[in-house]
Amino acid sequence: MWLLFAIAADVLSTFYSAKGNGLVNKLDQGIALILYLISFACAAIALKYMQAGIFMCCGRGLVLLQQLL
């Protein structure tokens, strides 16, 4: 569950970072920063409950799937 939250926050942060157009739109970059921090925190919590190898495989696999879609 935490891994899904981490991936969702990471995808949204990437979207807001691209929408921010560099540092032109500071609000969108601020939202992206907060989402990156949330993503990192969720990934850290998920790592507490999963082995590192499984965590990395699941995370990379879901990110790859997201990029393909």
Protein Blocks (a to p, Z undefined) as FASTA:
>chain_A
ZZmmmmmmmmmmmmmmmmnnpjllmmlmmmmmmmmmmmmmmmmmmmmmpcfklmmmmmmm
mmmmmmmZZ
